[in-house]
Amino acid sequence: MAVTDEAIEKIKGMIVSGALRPGERLPKESELASELGLSRNSLREAVRALSLIRILDVRQGDGTYVTSLDPQLLLEALSFVVDFHRDDTVLEFLAVRRILEPAATAMAATRISEQQLDALGAQLDKLGASPSVEELVASDLDFHRGIVQSSGNSVLCSLLDGLSGPTTRARIWRGLTQEDAVSRTLHEHRAILTALRDRDGEAARSWATVHIASVEQWLRSTL
C-alpha cells in the first residue's frame, strides 16, 4: 500500500505542478513508470485509485486522461464516502449543512432569477398541503438544490449535494414520527421562498437555519 501511495503522490504532483493538465492524456504506462521510478503494478494501482475519485479517466483502447477536474465531478466522490456514515454521525453532517446552506441561501437572494423563483413556487404548489413523506423528502432535496445552485458557487453546491445524502433518512424518520413535521417543513419552505422574493438575504439565511436546525434538534432528541 505504501508503494501505491507513493505512486498516487507522484501522479498528483504532476497534475498540481501543471506537468499534466486537465483533459491531457498520460504517457504510456511503461514510459510513465520509468519516468516516475515506479513499477508498472504500483502505477496501475495508483491509476485505478485516482480514477475512482474522478481525477483520472481510463478509456479502454484509448489511454488514460486527466479529467476536467471540475469541482462538481471531484466532489461526487464525497457523496459516495458519506453514504457509509454511522447513524450517530448524522448530526455532524447536519451541523455542517447548517453552517453552509444558510450562507448559500443568503447568496442566492441577490442572484436568483424571477423565473427560478416562480419554478420553486410552482414546485411547492404542486406538492400540495398533504404530501407523503417520500414526496416531501424528494421535494425538499430539489427545493434546496435549486436555491443553492442559484448562489453561483459550484463548489458550495457540490459540497451540499454530497452532504444531503446522509440526512435524507433523518428527514424520513422525522416525517414518520413527528405529527407536525410535514406542515412545518412546508411552512418553512414558503418562508424561505418569501425571503428570496423580497431579496432579503438575512431573512433567507435565518429561515434556512431554522429549517435545518429543526431537523437537527428533533434527531438529537431521538438518538
C-alpha positions in Angstrom: 0.0 0.0 0.0 2.9 2.4 0.8 4.2 1.9 -2.8 0.8 2.6 -4.2 0.5 5.7 -2.1 3.9 6.9 -3.4 2.7 6.4 -7.0 -0.5 8.3 -6.2 1.5 11.2 -4.8 3.8 11.3 -7.8 0.9 11.4 -10.3 -0.8 14.1 -8.1 2.4 16.1 -8.1 2.5 16.1 -11.9 -1.1 17.3 -12.0 -0.6 20.0 -9.4 2.6 21.3 -11.0 0.9 21.5 -14.4 3.1 18.8 -16.0 -0.3 17.1 -16.6 -3.2 19.4 -17.4 -7.0 18.8 -17.3 -8.0 16.8 -20.3 -4.5 15.7 -21.1 -3.5 12.1 -21.9 -1.0 10.4 -19.6 2.2 9.0 -21.2 2.2 5.2 -22.0 2.3 3.1 -18.9 5.8 1.9 -19.5 7.1 5.4 -20.1 5.4 6.9 -17.1 6.5 4.1 -14.8 10.1 4.6 -15.9 9.9 8.4 -15.6 8.5 8.3 -12.1 10.7 5.4 -10.9 7.7 3.1 -10.2 6.8 -0.4 -11.0 4.1 -0.9 -13.6 2.0 -2.7 -11.0 2.1 0.2 -8.5 1.4 2.7 -11.3 -1.6 0.6 -12.4 -3.0 0.5 -8.8 -2.5 4.3 -8.5 -4.3 5.0 -11.7 -7.2 2.7 -10.6 -7.5 4.6 -7.3 -7.3 8.0 -8.9 -10.0 7.0 -11.5 -12.3 6.1 -8.6 -12.2 9.6 -7.3 -12.5 11.1 -10.8 -9.0 12.5 -11.0 -8.2 10.2 -13.9 -10.4 8.8 -16.7 -9.3 5.4 -18.0 -10.6 4.9 -21.6 -10.3 1.3 -22.8 -8.3 1.2 -26.0 -7.5 4.9 -25.9 -5.4 5.5 -22.8 -5.7 7.3 -19.5 -6.6 11.0 -19.3 -6.7 13.7 -16.6 -10.4 14.6 -16.1 -11.7 18.1 -16.3 -11.0 18.4 -12.5 -14.3 20.3 -12.3 -15.3 20.7 -8.7 -18.7 19.0 -9.2 -17.0 16.0 -10.7 -14.4 15.7 -8.0 -16.9 16.2 -5.2 -19.1 13.4 -6.5 -16.8 11.1 -4.5 -17.9 12.9 -1.3 -21.4 11.7 -1.6 -20.1 8.1 -2.1 -18.0 8.3 1.0 -20.6 9.9 3.3 -23.1 7.2 2.4 -21.0 5.0 4.7 -21.6 7.2 7.7 -22.7 5.7 11.0 -26.1 6.7 12.3 -24.6 8.6 15.2 -22.6 10.9 12.8 -25.8 12.2 11.0 -25.8 15.0 13.5 -22.3 16.0 12.4 -23.3 16.1 8.8 -26.4 18.2 9.7 -24.2 20.6 11.7 -22.0 21.2 8.6 -25.1 21.6 6.4 -26.4 24.2 9.0 -23.2 26.2 8.6 -23.1 26.1 4.8 -26.6 26.1 3.4 -27.9 29.2 5.1 -24.9 31.1 3.7 -25.7 29.7 0.2 -29.3 30.7 0.6 -28.4 34.2 1.6 -26.1 34.4 -1.5 -29.0 33.2 -3.7 -31.3 36.1 -2.5 -29.5 38.6 -4.7 -28.8 36.3 -7.6 -31.8 34.0 -8.1 -34.0 34.9 -11.1 -37.7 35.6 -11.1 -38.1 32.6 -13.3 -36.3 30.4 -10.8 -38.4 31.8 -8.0 -41.6 31.0 -10.0 -40.3 27.5 -10.6 -39.7 27.0 -6.9 -43.2 28.3 -6.1 -44.8 26.0 -8.7 -42.9 23.1 -7.2 -44.4 23.9 -3.7 -47.9 24.4 -5.2 -47.7 21.0 -7.0 -46.7 19.3 -3.7 -49.9 20.4 -2.1 -50.8 20.5 1.6 -50.6 16.8 2.4 -47.8 15.1 0.5 -46.4 11.7 1.5 -43.2 11.7 3.5 -41.3 10.3 0.4 -42.7 13.1 -1.8 -41.8 15.7 0.8 -38.2 14.5 1.1 -37.7 14.4 -2.7 -39.2 17.9 -3.0 -37.0 19.1 -0.1 -33.9 17.9 -1.8 -34.9 19.6 -5.1 -36.0 22.8 -3.4 -32.7 23.3 -1.6 -30.6 22.2 -4.5 -32.4 24.8 -6.8 -31.7 27.5 -4.3 -28.0 26.6 -3.7 -27.4 26.4 -7.4 -28.6 30.0 -7.6 -25.8 31.0 -5.2 -23.4 31.0 -8.1 -20.8 28.9 -6.3 -20.4 25.5 -7.9 -18.1 24.2 -5.1 -20.6 25.1 -2.4 -23.4 23.5 -4.4 -21.4 20.2 -4.9 -20.4 20.1 -1.2 -24.0 20.5 -0.1 -25.2 17.9 -2.6 -22.8 15.4 -1.1 -23.8 16.2 2.4 -27.6 15.8 1.7 -27.4 12.1 1.4 -26.8 11.1 5.0 -29.5 13.5 6.2 -32.3 12.0 3.9 -33.0 9.2 6.3 -33.2 11.6 9.2 -35.9 13.6 7.4 -37.9 10.5 6.6 -37.7 9.4 10.2 -38.9 12.8 11.3 -41.8 12.7 8.9 -42.9 9.3 10.1 -42.7 10.1 13.8 -43.4 13.8 14.3 -47.0 14.8 13.6 -46.4 18.4 12.5 -43.2 17.7 10.6 -44.8 17.9 7.1 -46.8 21.1 7.8 -43.8 22.7 9.5 -41.5 21.9 6.6 -43.9 23.3 4.1 -44.3 26.5 6.2 -40.5 26.9 6.4 -40.1 26.4 2.6 -42.7 29.1 2.0 -40.9 31.4 4.4 -37.6 30.8 2.6 -39.2 31.5 -0.7 -40.8 34.7 0.5 -37.5 36.0 1.8 -35.9 35.2 -1.6 -38.7 37.0 -3.4 -38.1 40.0 -1.1 -34.3 39.8 -1.9 -33.8 39.7 1.8 -30.6 37.7 2.3 -30.6 37.8 6.1 -34.2 36.6 6.4 -33.4 33.9 3.9 -30.4 32.9 5.9 -32.4 32.9 9.2 -35.2 30.7 7.8 -32.8 28.3 6.2 -31.0 28.0 9.6 -34.3 27.4 11.4 -35.3 24.8 8.8 -32.1 22.7 9.2 -31.9 23.2 13.0 -35.4 21.9 13.5 -34.4 18.5 11.9 -31.2 18.5 13.9 -33.0 19.3 17.2 -35.5 16.5 16.6 -32.9 14.0 15.7 -30.7 14.9 18.7 -33.7 14.1 21.0 -34.3 10.7 19.4 -30.7 9.3 19.3 
